[in-house]
């Protein structure tokens, strides 16, 4: 039977996570159908229809599904579940919010945050903040799975397949959206950026954190931060990289003044190339770094910015 | 209003977890166990709501081995009024799945006629991030996950949620399940007098079968392995050398 992928979007463009989630979904079996909900679903459906491996796109264009509230979305997905063996969502904050709700309504165990698909019923996922990797086999008739999208390549393109409108309407009442507070930024989004520059507690102040921003802007990179830097108020919450923050896996990750606590490493060791700049040569970050520079970051970062020009 | 707070006994967050050589799980022998850090935040938030006069009673619940009593005593010392231990296994290495835990919690919530559940968003052992959402689904309740601010009034909870890209603010109708993110509060330390007092607070012991819930896992663990090690890197001598390596060797610029 088919695999249903839930697709996120902002009303204008499809989330970059969708093509990666489709890659995971095709490894579970096929054919893959993509569900898009809320205002603007029809406008972005064409993007989903052109992702290689997708057989059909379903749209549920009711404003009651806007803002990805878990209660109506859970009902929507459960209403479609009869036709599918697998229901797959990105392990984004939306997928993590909705996926377990769907699983419980179907009386199945959620298979959360997978980084590999062994077969239709067997999946690989990190536990203990990535300090161990577990392979689990599900005995449930239906599998509800969330996918750590940084672990999968994006699916390619294809000639667009058909789009069907699914006439469901959301029953409101349990929860209501009030506001979003999203930081506006010209920089790339942290979890999908090709280069990430992150700063740690060694920066010493929010003002000094600008050094990280300068290096990031030089490289066209997204900005991250360690939990220590966030807790100290040097950087906003949503920049936090780590098990309790964002999981990133860019081509290049530059850690500036980050010692490398276990929980930070869990969020970035999937990066292709890791660079560490820190004064303390004993810092654990150097154990995972491809290139380490033991130096005072206040001298090394400006010098690096200059050297990148040459 | 009664608040139910589930708490889990897990390997302490400061312990470096080691995979067992036979690949069946991780090492539990002589390892320090503590309350899941997100659950401490949940207990703190519930106790603060009671202190603010918004709740009458805080009930801590744990599902697992007999030793989870220690975790419940910690919750009592932090200010919970009573505790319920649901013994579901006698093997510390057996992790009761979130679906089964949610079913047991549903039974407790109904028996206690609770109006709010505050859970940690995620247990730091299995990292599932699912129990609260599953409980809300089974109860047919609303859910406010990953909360960094919680305001309870007029039969509603206003929840500021930490989501990808920033914050989302929602209003959920009570009864509801709230799950806690890191920045919701800073949990208090239990004082010695409160630890002594906690010993006298009621702690009921039940079993999973008392609630008629089957805790047989739906996921079987095929293997548990070490994460792939990264190959050893090089220490470069200067920022200029670093820039050169990035441009000419690493192939990422």
Interface residues (C-beta under 8 A of the other chain):
Chain A: X67 X69 X70 X71 X74 X92 X93 X94 X96 X97 X98 X99 X100 X101 X102 X103 X104 X105 X107 X108 X109 X110 X111 X112 X113 X118 X122 X125 X126 X127 X128 X129 X130 X131 X132 X133 X134 X135 X136 X137 X138 X139 X140 X173 X174 X175 X176 X177 X178 X179 X180 X181 X182 X183 X189 X191 X195 X219 X227 X237 X238 X243 X244 X246 X251 X252 X262 X263 X269 X272 X273 X274 X275 X277 X281 X286 X287 X288 X289 X290 X291 X292 X293 X294 X295 X300 X301 X303 X304 X306 X307 X308 X310
Chain B: X11 X13 X16 X17 X19 X26 X97 X98 X99 X102 X124 X125 X126 X127 X128 X129 X130 X131 X132 X133 X134 X135 X136 X137 X138 X141 X142 X143 X144 X145 X146 X148 X158 X161 X162 X163 X164 X165 X166 X167 X168 X169 X170 X171 X172 X173 X182 X183 X217 X218 X219 X220 X221 X222 X223 X224 X225 X226 X227 X230 X231 X233 X234 X235 X236 X238 X239 X240 X242 X243 X244 X245 X246 X247 X250 X252 X253
